[in-house]
Amino acid sequence: MFLKKDDLVSVQCHNGDSPECPKHGEFFDNEQEAEEYVEEECWIPTGDGWICPDCNIHFMRELVKVRRDKKQTEIKKKEDDSGDDNLLELEAGIDAP
């Protein structure tokens, strides 16, 4: 959760998945100041650490993609299960020049 370097302390990003992730906040003299900094910078507390805004945005975009793909799969499955083969019949019945 904390990164220590030359007697200074910084909060590490718990996630680190975003290409833009800073990996840690700025360095301060103590843990309390480091936590205050990430709070001011809108990092998200997870209970296990902190997630930077860039990783949060990245996570939300991926979540939207997963949900969209899942919905598209459900729609396609419903269309396939409906027994509506009219489009396939039309496509097969047209002679191409």
Sequence and secondary structure as in RCSB ss.txt:
>XXXX:A:sequence
MFLKKDDLVSVQCHNGDSPECPKHGEFFDNEQEAEEYVEEECWIPTGDGWICPDCNIHFMRELVKVRRDKKQTEI
KKKEDDSGDDNLLELEAGIDAP
>XXXX:A:secstr
 EEEETTEEEEBBS   STT  SB   BSSHHHHHHHHHHTT EE SSSEE HHHHHHHHHHHHHHHHHHHHHHH
HHHHHHTT  HHHHHHHH    
